[in-house]
Amino acid sequence: MTPANASARTGDANASGLITSADVIYLVNHVFKLGPPALPVWQTGDVNCSGSVTSADIIVLVNHVFKSALLPCDLCAL
């Protein structure tokens, strides 16, 4: 599967070009408050590559941002 936007990066849910706590907040709003999906394609929010965006993706992203854990998948590799 090729992403719709070649600049899409797994974990960069708000399409800022960086993976930060703002992406965590963006995903929290999407998952728990029915906010908009990740940009530019929803798959950027699917941090664990499960096929959907859930609270599990938020946990993985929190570990990446605050504990320097690796992201388990890369959108560009899909």
CORFEN-V800575 format. One record per residue. N is the residue number from 1. RES is the residue in one letter. PSI is psi in whole degrees, 0 to 359 (999 if undefined). OMEGA is omega in degrees with one decimal (999 if undefined). D_CENTER is the distance of its C-alpha to the mean C-alpha in Angstrom with 2 decimals. Layout:
BEGIN
N RES PSI OMEGA D_CENTER
N RES PSI OMEGA D_CENTER
END
This chain:
BEGIN
1 M 127 178.1 16.69
2 T 131 180.0 16.24
3 P 151 179.9 13.44
4 A 335 -179.2 15.09
5 N 116 -175.1 14.35
6 A 341 -179.7 15.04
7 S 0 179.2 13.38
8 A 138 -178.3 9.84
9 R 127 179.3 7.84
10 T 129 179.5 5.10
11 G 338 178.4 3.11
12 D 71 -171.8 5.29
13 A 333 -178.7 4.52
14 N 8 176.1 8.28
15 A 38 179.8 9.45
16 S 345 -176.0 11.66
17 G 351 178.6 11.86
18 L 154 174.5 11.03
19 I 110 -174.3 8.52
20 T 184 176.8 10.39
21 S 336 176.9 11.20
22 A 327 177.0 10.82
23 D 323 176.2 7.01
24 V 312 179.9 7.98
25 I 320 178.8 10.64
26 Y 314 179.8 8.91
27 L 323 176.4 7.10
28 V 315 178.4 10.56
29 N 322 179.1 12.32
30 H 311 -174.2 10.76
31 V 316 -172.3 11.42
32 F 343 -176.7 14.66
33 K 14 179.6 16.09
34 L 37 175.3 15.36
35 G 179 -177.7 13.75
36 P 154 177.4 12.47
37 P 167 179.1 9.58
38 A 154 -178.0 6.69
39 L 154 -11.3 8.79
40 P 348 175.7 10.62
41 V 148 -175.5 9.72
42 W 333 -176.2 8.04
43 Q 340 178.2 7.01
44 T 338 176.7 4.26
45 G 348 179.9 2.68
46 D 71 -171.1 5.19
47 V 330 -179.3 4.79
48 N 8 176.5 8.53
49 C 41 179.3 9.56
50 S 347 -178.9 11.66
51 G 358 176.1 11.80
52 S 164 179.8 10.50
53 V 117 -176.4 8.02
54 T 182 177.5 10.10
55 S 335 177.1 11.04
56 A 324 177.6 10.78
57 D 323 178.2 6.99
58 I 317 179.5 7.86
59 I 316 178.9 10.67
60 V 318 -179.3 9.17
61 L 320 176.2 7.09
62 V 315 178.9 10.48
63 N 323 178.7 12.38
64 H 311 -175.2 10.81
65 V 315 -172.2 11.36
66 F 343 -178.2 14.65
67 K 8 178.5 16.12
68 S 26 175.6 15.15
69 A 154 178.6 14.09
70 L 149 170.5 12.76
71 L 136 -174.6 9.43
72 P 343 178.5 11.01
73 C 166 -178.7 10.14
74 D 122 -178.8 9.89
75 L 321 -177.1 9.26
76 C 341 -179.5 12.56
77 A 351 -177.6 14.36
78 L 999 999 13.97
END
